[in-house]
Amino acid sequence: MGFLNPLFLFAGFVIGVPVFLHLFHRQKTRRLSFPALRYLERTEREHAKEIRIRQLLLLLIRIMVLLFLVGAGARLFMEGRGSSHPPTAVVLIVDNSMSSGLVIGESRVLDELKEIAVTSLEASSTEDQFWVLRAGEPWLPSFPGGTSEARAIVENTETSDARGDLAGSLERAAGILRTAPFEHREIHLISDLQASAFPDRGESPAGDIPVVVWSSRQSLSQNRAITEVSVGGGLPPLEGDKTEITVHALEDPNDTTPLSIRLIVNEQMRGVTQVPPGSASATTLAANASGWIRGYVDADPDALRTDDRRYFAYHSRPAPRVATTGDIGLFAAEAISVLESADRLRSVSPREAEVLITGMGVSLDILPLSASVLVTPPSDPTLLPGLNRRLANEGIPWRYRARPRTGSAILGGRNLPDPLENVRVERWYDLELSDDLEAPSRTLAEVSNDAWAVQGTDTRGRPYLLVASALDVSSTSLPVSTGMVRFIDWVANEWAGSGRGHTDYEAGDELSAPREATHVRFPYGEEFEIDGTRVVRGTSEVGFYDFLNSDAILDVVALNSPIAESKLEKLSPEAILTQIGERARPANDRTEWSREVFGQRQGPELWWPLLLVTIILLVIESLVASAGRVDTRVTRTTNTSSNSALDASA
């Protein structure tokens, strides 16, 4: 039992009014006894008992009337599983990630999820408040609204090609509800419960907030997918070179039938091959002319169609002109020699260079404005003042400072380039921003929360890339790893502006715009102006993203479906409690879902029965009071007769 309007209970103090009148507001008279009136007194005493009983009954009825009115005003309800519930703040998490596009029978998984979300909204009241989060589009903001606003968002939700991080969505939902001014809060997680959407974070992402989880008994079907397309083994071909396209298929122990793959390059079919599940197959492409090359590999569509096609794009151009100055280290020099012998670059003087790799910042002052520069520090910290002076002269806002100690850590960071993955650093300098210069920059690699590789543009618009360690074996493992050649090739051919060349960007990733780009064209054809952050978000569709300067294409990025979304393994019932929390309440069908949502649900309100009983009591009170008035007239007649008898005796 409870009250929806408990403040109205303070009106119960009015019950004291009839009690006070009954106990203290009684007329007192002086009584004189005469021998001739003793019989009348005895009769009056017997009648007074009836009057007191009637007055007590009236008092009780009036108190009950007031109690029932207060209960009706406070909206008394009985505990139970009725349709009513107290005002509740609810976050609806609708999983519209790529796997929700799976077709089962005649409909998509997302269609069922949207129907479950509507079921929650139909069980709501006008006093509830909703936020809707789309797990496949986490960059979208969420605003509070009523049932109608939430329903419009749910009905307009479509499948995203991006990955769904349900643990992250639960954390975001919990953060929203902790600031909501509601006593009762709930999260409704409406998802296909794909296991890959729950990275193990070691604690309940929703905290102490109840989570109602849609756990459909329907099992996901098997899926066949293309998981990777590699161009030239990670090194995009230059102009006039042949290259290999390697296609990888998703592993499935229960399926050994090869996938029939078609290779499309610049809208022309270039080959057909077969790839067994869990294996790879390579196809050789003829020499390319200069310019952007776009293509994709295609398999026969199945129930989940987005991962049956995978895109790639690279820029074919002459080998970049690279110059070196200062002491860049033996291993960097050897890597440049290897790449030059493979026609991946051409060595030139600094005045002719497109890319300058310099130790100590030598020759920065004679570098062409159109060139890019990689700066490596010396192994001797006493030489840092000279390097910092050259950086300041060229308008580069970063300074090197010697660290008081060394360490050992693996490079990390969300923008970490592929060649720097798993690279260990033993010695590094601190990179500090100068207060004198303000220019946009970006951290590409970190070591122990310190910046290790930063990029930006100097005051004259030339791109720079600074690393915090000397490229020698005492400072980092990069020189003695296969990543050294890849790193120099990445600097010369990708970072310096010849195109990314990668095929492992996934839908949902943030993309960095080239320095001269003014617009970005999405796969569906719409163009957007690039803002001051130089970062493109909201990449929810697979395909080609073109970076433009007016009508000129500066860069093309191929975004593909997340590999994790192709793995349709569901979260087990036992894992729901461990991954979501002990307060998770799974529901396997719509009836159970309707019963589980709004856990503080109450039985029906009792205001109308209370008012009905109040009316009946008022009628009874009126009848009892009317009978009392008749008795009063009888008493008055008796008193008049007594007075007449007294006069006669006198």
N, C-alpha and C positions, 0 to 999 in steps of 0.2 A: 504494500500500500504506500502511496506517495501523493505529492501535491505538485501540480505544474505551476501554480501561482502561490508559493508558500507565504509571501508577504501579506496576503489577504488574511492569514490566520490571526494577525494582530487585531482584526475586527472582532475576534472572540471575546475581547474584554467587555463588549456590550452585554454579555451574559450577566455581568454583575448588577445591571440596572434592575431587572425584576427581582433579583435576590435582595438587593438593598431595599426596594420598595416593600417587599414582603416582610422583612425582618424589622425595619426601623421606621417605616412611614405608616404606622398604625395609630388610629385616633384613640386617645386615652381620655376616659371620663370618670368622674367620681361616682361611685355606686353607694346608695343608701338602702338598707334593707328594712322593710316593714313586715310585721307579722302576717298581714293580710295578703302579702304578695309572695309568700314562700312557695306556694304551688306553682305560680307563674315562673319564679326563678328556676325551679327544678326543670320545668318544661323548656325554658330558654337555654339552660346548660346542655340539655340533651340535643337541642337543635344546633347549638354552637359547635358541637363535635362534627356534625355534618358540614357545617360551614368551613371549618378548618380543613377537613378532608378535601372539600371542593377547592379551597384556596391552594392547598398543596398540589392538587392535580393541575390546576391552572398554571401554577409556577413551573411544574415539571414540563407541561406542554409548551409553555413560552420559551423555556430554556432549550428544549429540543428543537423548536422552530429556529431559534437563533443559531444553534449548532449546525443544523442542516443548511441554513443559508450561508454560514461561513464556509462549510465544506464545499458547497457548490461554487462559491466565489473563488476559493483556493484551487478548484479543479481537482478534486479528489479522484484518484484512480486506483485500481487494484493491480498488484503485480501479476504478470502473466505474459503471454505471447500474442497479444492482440495487435492491432494495426497501428496503434498510437505509440509515440515515443517522444522523449524530451528533445529539445533543440540540440542538434548534433552537427559538428563540423566533420565533413567527409572529404577525403581525397580519393578520387577515382583514378587508378593507374590502368590505362588501357594499353595493352602491349600490341603496338602496330609495327613491330620490327619485321624484318624481311621474312622470317619464318611464318608470320601470320598470314602471308599470302598463299600458303599451302592450300590446294584445292582438295577437299574431301567430299566425294559425292558430287553434288551440284553447286556447292558453295565453298567460300573460303573460311578458314579458321577465324579470320577477323570478323566476318559477318556474325558468327556465333558470339564472339566476345562483345561486340557492340550490343547484341540483344541482351546479354547478361547485364551490361552497364545500364541499359534502359530499365531492366527489372529493378535495380537499385533505386533509380530515380522515381519509378512508379510507387515505391514503398516509402518515399520521402514525404515530408510535410513542408508547408510554406515557411516554417521557422528554421529549416535546415540550411546550411551553407555548403557549397561544393567548390572544389578545385579539381580540374581535370589535367592529368599529366599523361603525355604520350611517350611511352618508353622508347619508341623508335625515333623520336624527334626531341631529345632532351634539351636542345637549345631554345625551344619555344617557351615563352613565358606563360605563367598560369595565374589567372586572376580569380578572386572569389566571385561567386554568383549563385543565383537560385537554381531551381530545378529546370526551368525553361532554357536558361543560358547554358547549363551543363549539357542538356540534351542536344542542343544545337551543335555543340562542339563534338559530342560523341558521334552524332549522325554524319558530320562532315569529315570524320577521321578516315583516312585512307592508308594503305600499306606503305610504309617507308622501306627503302632498300638498305637502311642502316641497321646496325646491331642494336639490340636492346639490352641495356645494363639494368636489370631489375633491382639488384641490390642498391645501385646508385639512386634509382627512382624511389625506393623505399626510404632511403636516408633523406632525400629531398622532401618527400611527403611528410616525414616525421618532423623535419624542421619547420615546415609550413604550419602544421597543426599545433606545435608547441607555442606559437605566437598567436593562435586563434583564441578569441575571447569566449570560449565555450567550455562548459564543464565536461561534456561528453564528446569524444573524438574517435574516429575510426578511419582505417585505410581499407579500401576495397581493391584488391589486386586481381585484375582480370587479365589472365595471360594463358598461353599454352604451356607455361612452366618448363621452357626449354632449359636443360641443365646448364648449358654454356652461358646463360644469362645471369648466373649466380656465382660470380667469382668468390672464392672462400675468403672472407674478411675477418674471420675469427670471432665475430660478435653479431648480435641481432641488429640488422640495419634499421629496423623500425623502433628499437628501444622498447619502452613499456606501453606503446600504443597498440591497441588491438588491430589485427589484420585479418580480414575475411578474404580467403584465397579461393579463387575458382580453380578447381582441380577436376577437370573433365575426365571421365573414364575412357574417352575415345583416344585410342593410341594413334600416334603419328605414323604415316606410311614411310616406307623406305625411300631414300632419296639418292639420285645420281647427280653429280655436280662436277664442274671444272673448278679446281681449286687454285691453279696458278698458271700464268703464262709468262715465260721468261724470254726476253729478247737478248740474244748474243751472250747468254750467261751473265747478264747484269751489266754488260758494256754495250750500249747502243752502237750500231754500226755507223761509220763515217761514210761520206760520199764515195760511191763507187765500190763499196765493200759488200760482199755477201754476208749473210748472217743466218743464224738458226733461231727458229721459234720453237720453244720447248713447252709442251702442254702436260699438266699434271691432272689426274682424275682423283676424285674422292675415294678413299678406301672403304670397302664394305665387305666384311667376311662372308656375308650371305649372298653376295652377287659377284659373279666372275665374268659376266658378259661384257665384252669391250664396248666402249662408247664410240660411236661414229662421229668424228670431229671434222668440221669444215673450217678452213682458214680463209678469211676474207681480209684483203689488204686494199685500202683505197677503193672500196666498193667493188673489188674484183676478186673472184675466187682464185686462190693461189695454190690450193692443195686440199686433199682429203686423206685422213688417216684414222686409225683406230687406237684407242688408249684403254688398256685394261684397268679396272678399278684399283687404286693404290699404286699405279705405275705412271710412267711418263713416256712421251713420244716426241721426237724432234723432227721438224721439217725445215729444209733449207730454202731461204728466200734469195732470189736473184739480186744483183747489185742494184742499189737504189740511187735515184737522182737526188739532188739537193732539195731540202725542204722538209716539211712535216709529213710523217708517215703515220696514218691511222689504220687500225685494223681490229679485228676481233676473231675469236674462235667460237664456234657454235656447235652445240650438241642437240640431239632431238629433245624437244620439250617434254617434261614430265609434270608431276603434280606441283612441284615447286619450280617455277620457270625462271626466276631471276638469276639463279646460279648456273643456268645452262648456257650462258654466254659470258665471255670474259674479254675485256677490252685491253688494248695496249696502244701506246703512242710514243714515238721518238722522233728526234730531229736529225736528219741526215745532212751533214755539212762538211766542208773541208776541215782537216785537222787543225785545232787551235794553235796559235802562235804563242809559245811559252818562253819566258826568260827567267833566269835565276841570277841573283846577286847576293853577296855576302856568304856567310857560312851557313848553309841550310842542312848540313850533315851528310855523311857518306851514304846513308840508306836512302834519303830523299833523292840525292843525285843519281843513284843506281836505278831507282824507280822511274825517274824521268828518262834515263837511257833506255830502259826496257820498253816504255811506252812509245818512245820515238822510233825504235826499231820495228815496232808493230804498227807504225803509221797512225798512232793515236794522238800524236802532237808533233809540232815542229819547233825546234830550238831557234830562237832569234835574239837580237839585242833588245835591251829594255825599251828603246825608243820605238821599236816595231811591235812590241808585245801586246797581245790581248790579255794575257795573264802573266803576272809577275809573282814569283815565289822568292821571297827575300828573307835572309837572316839579318837581324839587327835593323831592318828598315832601310837598307842601303838602296839608293837610286829611286826612292819614292818621288823625289823632286823632278825627275825627268820622265816619269811614266806618263803615257798619253791619257787624256781625260776619259777615253772610252774603255780603258783597261780596268781589270780587277786585280786585287793584290792579296796574297797570303803572306802574313807576317809570322815568322817563328822567332822565339826569344833565344838568347845565348844560354849556354849551360853555366857560364860564369856570371853570378849575380852582380858583380862589380861593374859590368858593362850595361846594366839596365838604364842608368841615367842618360846615356847617349841614345838608346832606343826610344826612351820616353820623349826626348827632345825632338827627334825626327817625327814621331807621331803627332806631337803638338804642332809642329810646323806645317803638317799636311792637314790639320783640322780633324784628326781622329780623336775622339773624346776619351779613349781608354788609356790607362797607365799601368805599367807592370810594377809590382812591389814584391820584394823577396820575402818568402815565408820564413818564419823562425824555426820551422820543423818540416819534416817530410812525412809521407804516409804511403798507404797502399790502398787503392780503391778502383772499382770498375766504373768506367764512364757511363753516364745515364742521362736522362732528360727526355721529355716528350717529343722534342724536335731532333733527336739524335740521328745523324746520317748513318746509313747502313754500313759504310766502311769502318765506322768507329764502334760498332757493336762489339762487346766483350773485350774491349781494349783496357788493359790495366795501366794505371798511372802510379809511379813511385815518387816522383818529384814534380812539383808545379809551383808557379808563381800566382800571387793574387792579381786578378784583373779588377781595377777600380775605375769608376767613371769620374772624369774630371768635372769639377764644379764650373769651370770656365766655359765649357762647350756643352751645348744641348743638341743632340742629334738622335734620331730614332735608331735603335739597335735591337738585336735579338740574340738570346742565348741558344746555341745549338747543342751544346754538350755541357754536362756538369760533373763534378767530382767532389764527393763529400759536401754537397750543397754549395760548392763554389763554382763560379763560371769557369769553364775550361776552353770553350770555343765560342766566340761571339762574332756576329756579322752586323754590318751596317753600311752606311755611306758617309764619306767625309764631307766637309763643307763645300767641296767642288763637285759632289755627286758621284765620286768613284766608289765602287763597292770594295769593302775590305773584309777580311776574315783573319781574326787573331786567335792563336792557340796559346795556352798557358804553359806548355812544356817544350823544351828543346826536343827535336826529333832524333834522340839518341837512346841507346839501350839502357842507360842508367836512369833515364827519366820516364820512359814508357815502353810498353811492349809492342807498340805499333810498328817500329822499324823492323822487327824480326818476325812479323806476322804477314800473312797473305794480304791483309788489309792495307799495307803500305802502298802497293801499286794501285789498288782500288781507290784509296784515298786521294792520291795525286791525280788519277784519272777523273774522279768525281769533282775535284777542284777545277781541273782544266776544262772538262766537257759538260758538267752539269751545273755546279754552283756558279761558274763564271757566266752562265747565260745561254748555253746551247741547248737547254731543255732538260727536264728531269730524267727522262729515260726509264723511269721506274714503272712497274706494272702492279705494285703491291699497295697502292693507295686504296682505302676502303671507303664506301659511302658513309658519311658522317664525320670523316676526318676534316680538320681545319687545314686550309690551303694557304700558303704564303704567296702573295702576289709579287711578280717581278717588279723591280723598282720603277720601270717606265710604264707599267700597265695602268690604264685608267678605268677599264671596265672588265667584267667577266661575263662570259656567255655560258649559261647553264645548258644541260643536254636537251631540255625541252624548248630551247631557242630564245628564252627571255634573257635580256642583258641587265646587269646591275652595276652601278657605279661603285668603285672600290673606296672604302672609307679610310680614315687616317690610320687605323690599326694595320692596314695592309694585309688583313687576314680575312679569308672568305669562309663563312660558316653556313650551316643549313644545307649541307651537301647530302640531301636525302635520296638522291636518284643516281643510279649508276649511269656511266657514259662519259662523254668528253666534255671537259670544262676548258673553254678557250679564254686566255687572257689577252686583252686587246689594247692597243693604243690607236684610237680612231678606228680605222678598218684593218690595221695591220695586226696579224697574229704574232704575239711575242712568245707564247708558251701554250702548250696543250697538255692537260693532265687527264689521264684515264683513271676513273674511279670504278671499282668493282665491288661486288657483294662480299660481305664479311664471311670468311671461311667458317667461323664458329657457327653462323646461322644455318649453314648447310648440314650441320650435325643435329639431327632431330631427336636425339635422346632426351626423354623427359625426366624431370626431377622425381625421384621416388617419394611415396607417401611418408616414409621415415625421414627423408632428407628435408621435407617441408619445414618441420619444427626446428631442425638444426640450422638451416640456411635462412629462415625467415624469423623464427623466434618462438618461444613457448606460448605466446599469446595468439599464434596463428590459428584460425578456425577454418579448416578446409571444407568446401562444399562440392559435392560430386554431381548434383543435378539442380535444376532450377527450383524445385520445391524446397530442397535443403538450403539453397542460396537465399531464397526469400525468408526462410526461418532464421538464418544466421545473421543477416545484415541488421544493423541497428540493434546491437546486443543489449542496450538498455531499454528495450521495448517494454511497454506496459500493457496491461489489459485495458478494457474500455473505461472511459471516464464515467463517473457516477453523478454528474451534476443534474441530469434530467431525472433519475430516480429520487434524488434528494429533494428537488423542487416538487415532484409529485407528492412525496411524503409530507413535505412542508404544507402544501395546499390542504391535504387531508387533515393534518393536525390543526390548521387554522379553522377548518370547518368544525372539528370537534371542540376546539377552544371556544368558538362562537356559541355552540350549543350549551356547553357547560356554563359559560358566562350568562347566557339567557336564563337558564334554570336558576342561577343564583339571584338574578334580579327578581324572579317570581317569589322566591323565599324572602327576599328583602321586603317586598310589599306585605307578605304575611306577617313578618316580624313587626312591621310598622303598625299593622292593624291590631296585633296583640298588645303592643305598647299603648295604643290609643284606648283600648278597652281597659287596660290596667289603670290608666290615668282617670278614666270615667269612674271606675270603682272607687278609686282613692277619693275623688271629689264627693261621691255619694256618702262615703263613710264620714267625711268631714262634716 
